[in-house]
Amino acid sequence: MISRRALLAALGGVGAVTLAGCDPAGSRTAATSAVTLPDPLLAQFDGGLGVLRGGEPQLLAYAIATADGKVVHATAPDGADTAFWRVDAATGAASERVRLPGRWVPQTVSADGTRVALTTEEVSVTEERPDGRAVTPVLIADAGGVRQRLRLPGNFVPEAFTPDHTGLYVLEWLPAQAPERYRVRIVDLASGVPGPLQTRLKQPIPAGAEEEMRGDGRQAVLAPNRQVLYTLYTHQPDHRHTRDRISGRPGSDVHAFVHTLHLEQRWAYCVDLPAPFGHGPAEGHAMAITPDGARLLVVDVISGVVADITTEELTVRRTAKITSGAGPAYATTDGDRLFVATGTTVAVCDLANLGGGSELTVGHRINGLLLSPDGNRLYVAGPATLSWHDSAGGGQLGRLAVPGLVGLHGLARA
């Protein structure tokens, strides 16, 4: 699920495998004409989200995919209004378009894939801050069209829905006209009024005790059961969690943590990461969750450390040392192995003891990492290039030239 250069020389018994046929300038035509993509993929292009099924990618400039990768919701300008429709990610079949009044882009989609929150400008929850504004228009829509209009007083970015569609989690940026910090709140969709979350003990957060963040949101991961959203934040010196504000304790010297948001029970809790997490660049961090949702792995490739978080207890169970690298990091797991990519290298780590494994080297900068549904194929994205490899032995199974490709978003499922 995320990014770049060398890792893993201290895993013990590491073997290096150079993957054949990776010359970016060579065999592009042959690879494109002779190789068929085994699995449909959701990919990020320089022009927006796209679906790869082996032929030409289906590009959607303004689009958002459901968590299960089955449906993509898309919009396009339609005169002064907006066309809104759904695409079946596995087949490419599109629904009839409905018209939304005004200009809108999709910002977040409910976990069941039926509701979409749209805003007038697209803002990444983990990568950008919005421009200053006093009021935030939000449109809630489904396949039938507009369900609700909101005008939230302040500067808000929708992040997720509650499973019952009665609440919308948002980032509120403060001050609204010159945003520099943010807090997570929930909008009651019956009244349209934003308010605080609950504590992990399911108690209301007292006024003035909501934590405010100034650091970098690096990556968000939804639990397999779609009940919990984990977001990695870095660069948070002197940060005070809600629990510190309630107890009166000073903020601890923590520079990174995982913000845990229970979408159904409406509480939030932060899992602090030990040093050196958060001291290096945000892009050097990555997260992956096991298919059973029991373990969350956070990697800092700059220091070469991985933190193993138990999601039941929301604590760091252990940390382990892996070989350090530089640049953006990407990570994925099948529950038995952890794959971490940075630069041109993918490190494979045994999850049983967070040690051992192998190192795979590809012939291009890595911009994305993804495992096939059966875990047998490892997809590696590079600039305008997609290759896939035997996840056990590392041998290259295929390669395609994909113009405009800048990253991988997820599997496109039937």
MOPE-V405241 format. One line per field, one symbol per residue. ss: DSSP state (H for helix, E for strand, C for the rest). burial: b if it has 9 or more other C-alpha atoms within 8 Angstrom, else e. Layout:
ss: ???
burial: ???
This chain:
ss: CCECCCCCCCCCCCEEEECCCCCCCCCHHHHHHHCCCCCCEEEEECCEEEEECCCCCEEECEEEECCCCCEEEEEEEECCEEEEEEEECCCCCECCCEEECCCCEEEEECCCCCCEEEECCCCCCCCCCCCCCCEEEEEEEECCEEEEEEEEECEEEEEEECCCCCEEEEEEEECCCCCCEEEEEEEECCCCEEECCECCCCCECCCCCCCCECCEEEEEEECCCCCEEEEEEECCCCCCCHHHHHHCCCCCCCCEEEEEEECCCCEEEEEECCCCCCCCCHHHEEEEECCCCCEEEEEECCCCEEEEEECCCCEEEEEEECCCCCCCEEEEECCCEEEEEECCEEEEEECCCCEEEEEEECCCCCCEEEECCCCCEEEEEECCEEEEEECCCCCEEEEEECCCEEEEEEECCC
burial: bbbbbbbbeebeebeebebeebeeeeebeebbeebeeeebbbbbbeebbbbbbbeebebbbbbbbbbebbbbbbbbbeeebbbbbbbbbbebeeeeebbbeebbbbbbbbbebbbbbbbbeebebbbeeeebbbbbbbbbbbeebbeebbbbebbbbbbbbbbebbbbbbbbbbebbbbebbbbbbbbbeebebebbbbeebeebeeebbbbbbbbbbbbbbbeebbbbbbbbbbbeebbbbebbbeeeebeebbbbbbbbbbbebbbbbbbbeeebbbbebbbbbbbbbbebbbbbbbbbbbbbbbbbbbeeebbeebbbbbbbbbbbbbbbbbebbbbbbbbbbbbbbbeeebbbbbbbbbbbbbbbbbbeebbbbbbbbbbbbbbbbbeebbbebbbbeebbbbbbbbbbe
